[in-house]
Amino acid sequence: MERSASSTDGGSVAPIISVRNLTVGYGDEIILREVSFDVHQGEVLAVLGRSGCGKSTLFKAMIGLVEPKQGEVMIDGERVRSLADGGSEGLLRNIGVLFQSGALFSSMTVAENVAFPLQQYTTLAERNIEQVVALKLSQVGLTGCAKYLPSELSGGMQKRAALARAMALDPKLLFFDEPSAGLDPVTSAELDMTILKITATLGTTIVMVTHELASIFGIANRVIMLDAKEKGIIAQGKPEELKTSSDDLRVKEFFNRTAAGEKSESLPE
């Protein structure tokens, strides 16, 4: 399946996400300094970089889990407020989040997990909630798994269940934190195909933190690459172009999986 088209150049269309001069840190330590970028409707943007570069910190700041020291994140024209500052309930209804661990409620069935945001944020009747849950499970390939507990599912199936829950409210945006973490290559590829299907069918905008090259080349329209020393973005663009055309040694090392001084092993085209 091919990646869906997106307005990655933006043109005159206002971005659905706008990050401006974002500075984030913990205590006196600055992790990211004055980071700015846009994400456009229907785009799949991958945030990548080596361990410790601030990927997860940026992810948390974008969804309100971390209070920035400076700057702001705007989603669909609304400023993201941190949960410590009261959050933004209307905004939270328009985004879905898939955490690295899946973060399913272990005491709830798969169906109950997916139903949870519908019960919290809508006034739908129980019958209608059951219909939505069935639809979302079907979209992620988990028809027939509604009554299972998370512990009874494989790692890949747990990620799919968490994805169904993230999609429950039909959000405009989905945020993924290392969606393929802990999965074998085949299961990871299956999850990537599910994500591609969602973007192609629903036109959902996705921001994905990842270090998995297969996912980056398979589903991302555009990437931004962070660096711990620079405390910000050192490269952005289409992954294929960065792999073949970047003059930055750090970018070359990342995309070719080499350390400085080692012979590069090119990825298959």
C-alpha positions in Angstrom: 0.0 0.0 0.0 1.4 3.4 -0.9 1.5 6.3 1.5 -1.3 8.7 1.2 -0.7 12.1 -0.4 -0.4 15.1 1.9 0.1 18.8 1.7 3.6 18.6 3.0 4.7 21.9 1.4 1.8 23.6 3.2 1.3 26.4 0.7 -1.3 28.9 1.9 -3.1 26.3 3.9 -2.8 26.8 7.7 -1.0 24.0 9.4 -3.0 21.7 11.7 -0.1 21.8 14.2 2.2 24.7 14.7 5.2 24.5 17.1 6.9 27.8 17.7 10.1 28.6 19.6 9.5 25.6 21.9 11.9 25.3 24.8 11.5 22.3 27.1 13.5 20.9 30.0 13.5 19.4 33.4 14.7 21.6 36.2 17.7 23.5 35.0 18.4 21.1 32.2 17.3 22.2 28.7 16.4 19.3 26.4 15.0 21.2 23.4 15.7 24.9 22.7 13.5 27.1 20.4 12.2 24.3 18.2 9.8 25.4 15.5 8.0 23.3 12.8 4.6 22.7 11.2 2.5 19.7 10.5 -0.2 19.7 7.8 -3.5 18.0 7.4 -3.2 14.4 6.3 0.5 14.3 6.8 2.4 11.5 8.5 5.4 13.2 10.3 8.1 11.1 11.9 10.2 12.6 14.7 13.5 10.8 14.8 17.0 10.9 16.2 19.4 9.0 18.4 18.6 8.1 22.0 18.5 11.1 24.4 17.9 13.7 21.6 14.5 14.8 23.0 12.0 12.8 20.9 9.8 11.7 23.8 10.1 15.1 25.5 8.8 16.8 22.3 6.0 14.2 22.1 4.9 15.0 25.7 5.1 18.7 25.2 2.9 18.5 22.1 0.1 16.7 23.9 0.3 18.7 27.1 2.1 16.2 29.4 5.1 18.6 29.9 4.9 22.4 30.5 7.3 24.2 28.1 9.6 26.8 29.5 9.1 28.9 26.4 7.1 28.9 23.2 3.9 27.2 22.3 2.2 24.4 20.5 -1.0 25.2 18.5 -3.3 22.4 17.4 -6.1 23.3 15.0 -5.8 27.0 16.0 -5.9 26.3 19.8 -3.0 26.6 22.1 -2.1 23.4 23.9 -2.2 23.8 27.7 -0.4 21.4 29.9 -2.4 19.1 32.2 -0.7 20.9 35.1 -2.4 24.1 33.8 -5.8 22.4 33.5 -5.4 21.0 30.0 -7.8 21.6 27.2 -10.7 19.1 27.2 -12.0 20.2 23.8 -8.6 19.7 22.3 -8.1 16.4 23.9 -11.2 15.1 22.2 -9.6 15.8 18.8 -6.4 13.9 19.4 -5.7 10.2 20.0 -2.5 9.0 21.6 -0.8 5.6 21.3 1.9 5.3 24.0 4.9 3.0 23.7 3.6 0.6 26.2 0.0 0.6 24.8 -1.2 1.7 28.2 -4.3 -0.4 28.1 -6.3 -0.9 31.4 -5.3 -4.4 32.4 -8.5 -5.1 34.3 -10.7 -4.1 31.4 -11.5 -6.2 28.3 -10.4 -4.9 24.9 -14.0 -3.7 24.2 -14.1 -1.9 27.5 -10.8 -0.2 26.8 -12.0 1.1 23.5 -15.3 2.2 25.0 -13.7 4.2 27.8 -13.1 7.5 25.9 -16.6 7.3 24.4 -18.1 6.9 27.8 -16.0 9.8 29.2 -16.4 12.3 26.4 -19.8 11.5 24.7 -23.4 11.0 25.6 -23.9 8.1 23.2 -26.2 5.3 24.3 -24.5 2.0 25.3 -25.9 0.4 22.2 -24.3 3.0 20.0 -21.0 2.7 21.9 -20.9 -1.0 21.2 -21.4 -0.3 17.5 -18.5 2.2 17.5 -16.3 -0.2 19.4 -17.0 -3.0 16.9 -16.2 -0.7 14.0 -12.9 0.4 15.5 -11.8 -3.1 16.3 -12.6 -4.1 12.7 -10.5 -1.2 11.4 -7.5 -2.5 13.3 -8.1 -6.2 12.5 -9.3 -7.3 16.0 -12.8 -8.4 15.2 -13.6 -11.3 17.6 -11.2 -10.0 20.3 -13.6 -7.7 22.1 -13.9 -9.9 25.2 -10.2 -10.6 25.7 -8.2 -9.0 28.4 -4.9 -7.3 27.3 -2.9 -10.0 29.0 -4.5 -12.6 26.7 -3.2 -10.7 23.6 0.1 -10.8 21.8 2.2 -7.6 21.9 1.2 -6.7 18.4 -2.5 -7.2 19.2 -2.2 -5.0 22.3 -0.8 -2.2 20.1 -3.7 -2.7 17.7 -6.2 -2.5 20.6 -4.5 0.6 21.9 -4.7 2.1 18.4 -8.5 1.3 18.3 -8.9 3.2 21.6 -6.9 6.1 20.3 -9.3 6.2 17.3 -12.5 5.9 19.3 -13.5 9.5 19.1 -12.5 9.9 15.4 -9.7 12.4 16.2 -8.2 14.7 13.6 -4.8 13.8 14.9 -3.0 10.7 16.2 0.2 10.8 18.2 2.3 7.6 18.3 5.2 7.1 20.7 7.5 4.3 19.3 4.5 2.3 18.0 6.8 -0.6 16.9 8.8 -0.8 20.1 9.1 -4.4 21.3 7.5 -5.9 18.2 9.2 -8.4 15.9 9.8 -7.2 12.3 6.7 -9.0 10.8 4.3 -7.7 13.5 5.8 -4.3 13.2 5.2 -4.3 9.4 1.6 -5.4 10.0 1.1 -2.5 12.3 2.6 -0.1 9.7 0.2 -1.4 7.2 -2.7 -0.8 9.6 -1.5 2.8 10.1 -1.2 3.3 6.3 -4.8 2.0 5.8 -6.1 4.4 8.4 -4.4 7.4 6.9 -5.6 6.4 3.4 -9.2 5.8 4.5 -9.7 8.5 7.1 -7.1 11.2 6.1 -5.9 11.3 9.7 -2.9 13.4 10.5 -0.2 11.4 12.4 2.8 12.5 14.4 5.0 9.5 15.1 8.1 9.3 17.4 10.3 6.4 16.1 13.8 5.2 15.4 12.6 2.3 13.2 13.9 2.8 9.7 11.4 0.4 8.1 8.5 2.5 9.6 10.1 5.8 8.6 10.5 4.8 5.0 7.3 2.9 4.9 4.7 5.4 6.2 6.3 8.8 6.8 5.7 11.6 4.3 8.2 13.8 6.1 10.6 13.6 9.0 12.3 16.0 11.5 15.5 14.8 13.0 16.6 16.0 16.5 20.0 16.1 18.0 21.0 16.1 21.7 24.0 18.4 21.3 22.1 20.9 19.2 19.0 20.6 21.4 16.8 20.9 18.3 16.2 20.0 14.7 19.2 19.3 12.5 17.3 18.1 9.4 13.9 17.8 8.0 12.3 16.7 4.7 11.3 13.5 3.0 13.2 10.5 4.4 14.4 9.3 1.0 15.9 12.7 0.2 17.7 12.9 3.6 19.1 9.4 3.2 20.6 10.1 -0.2 21.3 13.8 -0.2 22.1 15.1 3.3 25.6 16.4 3.8 25.3 16.2 7.6 27.3 13.3 9.0 24.9 12.7 11.8 22.0 12.3 9.4 24.1 9.9 7.2 25.0 7.8 10.2 21.4 7.5 11.4 19.9 6.5 8.0 22.8 4.1 7.2 23.0 2.7 10.7 26.7 3.4 11.0 29.0 5.1 13.5 31.6 7.6 12.6 34.4 6.0 10.5 32.5 2.8 9.7 31.6 1.7 6.2 28.1 2.5 5.3 25.7 -0.3 4.5 23.0 1.2 2.3 19.4 0.3 2.9 17.5 -1.5 0.1 15.8 1.0 -2.2 
